C-alpha cells in the first residue's frame, strides 16, 4: 500500500474494503435512457486522474482506463429535459452546482432544465473518484466540451431541419433560434426523442471566461433547500423491503486477532442472526437497537501484541523511516516540526445498505470513489463488473476520508449471510477508531540565509506524513526536499490537503523564524525570495486587506502570515490572535485570506470553500489530535476529541482574485494550508513562545 503518494499506510488486521449508494438495482443505464425517451447522447472520455494517498485513483478504481468513444455524458429528452452524467460526487463542495453551471453556459440552457446524475456505476461514466481538487480542473473542461459539442450538433440538426445556413442560427435558453425568420425550436423538439451519438473533439470552441453569463456567477446551491429542510436522503436514510440492521464485531485493539467467540447469548435474542465469514463476525436484527444489544452480547477473547503510544510516535517514525537524508550543512539553521494524527470527523458517519438479488449486488453508500468501491466489492465477492452496482447519494462530507469501501463490504457480507437487505451505519466511536487518519509526521528543515534575507540553502525532510507540496515555491538555490516513508502505528490516508498542510506548516513557520532572526518583516522576507507573480499577488492582496503594515500593537496580541500553493491554487493567510496569559487560552480574532485559482466559476461557493477550509484548519492547528496507547484510541468520541466550535470562529475576510485568463483550478484543499503557520507565527508575535508542533495549544498556552 505504500507509494510516493501513500505515506506508509498501515492496515494489518483491519484492511477493510468498499463503498456505494442510491436507486433500484434493476434500473440500468439502458432502462434510464429508454425511460427518458431517447434523445441526444454525447460520448467522450478523458485520461485518468492522478492518484491520491489513499484514493487509489487511476486504474485501481475499477481496473480500467477510460475509453475515448463509449459512455453517454449528456442526454436531451423529447420534453427538453437535459440529463448530464458524471462519476464525480457531491460531498458538500457544491460540485453539482458548478458542473451544472458550466453545462448551462456552454449548451446553453436554463439551469432548471439540467439534471446531474452523479456517482452511479450503472449510469455514469467511469471516474477515478472525487479527490485531489480534480473536479474543477478535469470534469469542468470535460463537461464544457460535452455541452459545446451538443450545442454544435443541435445547430446542425436545426440547419438541416429548416434548410438554412448553419451560421444564421444561434442557441440560447434551451432553443435554437433563426433570427431572419423569427423561428425557434426547443432542443427536445429538435431531437424528437432520438439519441444522437457524437464524438467530442478538443477543437470544439468553448466560451472564454470573460464572456460567461451563468458560469462565473453566484448561483445558489442546486437542491440546497433539500439539505436545509431534511428532505435529502443520505445513505443511512435508504430503506429496502425486508431491511435488517447490522453491526460488526470489532477487535479489542489494533492488530488484535480473535482467539475465541461465544455467540450463545446473542443467538438466543429474538430476531437476531449471527453472521460468520472467516475472521469476520457480525449480527443482524430487525432494529438498530436490537443489533446493538446483540453485538454487545457477543463474548470475544482477543490476542493482542505490544504497541507504542502517541508519546513515542515521532521517535518511532524517524526510527522506522525507509530512507535517511544526507547530513545537513554545518552552518545551517536547523529545526524540527511535528504533526499529530487527526480524524476526519465527518458529520455523516460511514453507512451502507447492501442488497443481493439473483447473485447481483447493489450497495447504496456515501463515498468519494464509487468505481473504486465497486472494484473492492468485486474483489471481495469474486463478482464480475456487471454484477455489482454502487449508488451514491450526495454525501455528508468526506474530506478525503471516504476513499475506501470497508463498510460497503461489511454490509454486503451481512446481507449475504442474512439473505435480506442490510443497513450498516458506523457509530461515532467506530468512525474515529477504524477509519483512517490524517498521517502524523516529523519534518526537519535546514536553511542558510544572508543578511539581506535571501535563502541560499534549503533542505526539507518529511518523515511519514507525505510529499504533497514538499518542494518550496520560493527561489531557493540548491533546494533539496525528500519524503521518507515510515511505519505508521495507525491506519492513515488522505485528508483534505494531504501532506501539504504539514509541509506548509513547517516551511512557513521556519521562514518566520528566519525573518525574526534577521529582524526582517516576515512579508518582506517572503517577497525577497519569491518570483512567481501569482504568489506575490495573493501575498500583497492579503497583507493590504489585513492591514499588515499598520497593525496597532497591543499587549498579548500578535499577527502572523503564510503563503501556500497546491492543486493549481495560490493562497496567502494573515491571522491575528489574542492570548489570555491567566487561562492560557489562545483566541484567533481575525483571519484575512487571499485566494486565486484561475477563473472563478461560482464566487459565493468559492468563499464557502475558503471559509470551510479556514475553520476546519483551525482544529488541526490548535487542538485536534488522536491520542492512543497500546493499540487503543483514547479519545474516540466528540466528548473527548475537540473540533472547532462556533465560539472558535474568527472574523474572516476573503479576497478572491479572479484570473479569467487562466483555467479554473480546484479550491477544496489549497485554502486550508495557510491557517496553521499563520496562527503559530501570530502566537510567537504575541508572546515570544515558538511552537513547532501541531496541534499548537491542545491544552492552552503555558506562558
Secondary structure, 3 states (H helix, E strand, C coil): CCECCECCCCCCCCCCCCCCCCCCCCCCHHHHHHHCCCCEEEECCCCCCCCCCCCCHHHHCCCCCCCCCCCEEEEECCCCCEEEEECCCCCCCCHHHHHHHHHHHHHCCCHHHEEEEECECCCCCCCCCCCCCHHHHHHHHHHHHHHHHHHHHHHHHHHHHHCCCHHHEEEECCEEEECCCCEEEEHHHHHCCCCCEEECCCCCCCCCHHHCCCCCCCCCCCCHHHHHHCCCCCHHHCCCCCCEEEEECCCCCCCCEEEEEECHHHHCCCCCEEEEECCEEEEEECCHHHHHHHHHHCEEEEECCCCCCHHHHHHHHHHCCCCCCCCCCCCCEEEEEEECCECCCCCCCCEEEEEEECCEEEEEECCCCHHHHHHHHHHHHCCCHHHEEEECCCCCCCCCCCCCCHHHHHHHHHHHHHCCCEEEECCHHHHHHHCCEECCEEEEEEEEECCCCCEEEEEEEEECCCCCCCCCCCCCCCCEEEEECCCCCCCEECCCCCCHHHHHHHHHHHHHHHHHHCCCCHHHHHHHCCCCHHHHHHHHHHHHHHCHHHCCCCCCEEEEEEEEEECCEEEEEEEEEEECCCCCCEEEEEEEEEEECCCCCCHHHHHHHHHHHHHHHHHHHHCCCCCEECCEECCCCCCCCCCCCHHHCCEEEEEEECCCCCCCCCCCCHHHCCHHHHHHHHHHHHHCCCCCEECCCCCCCCC
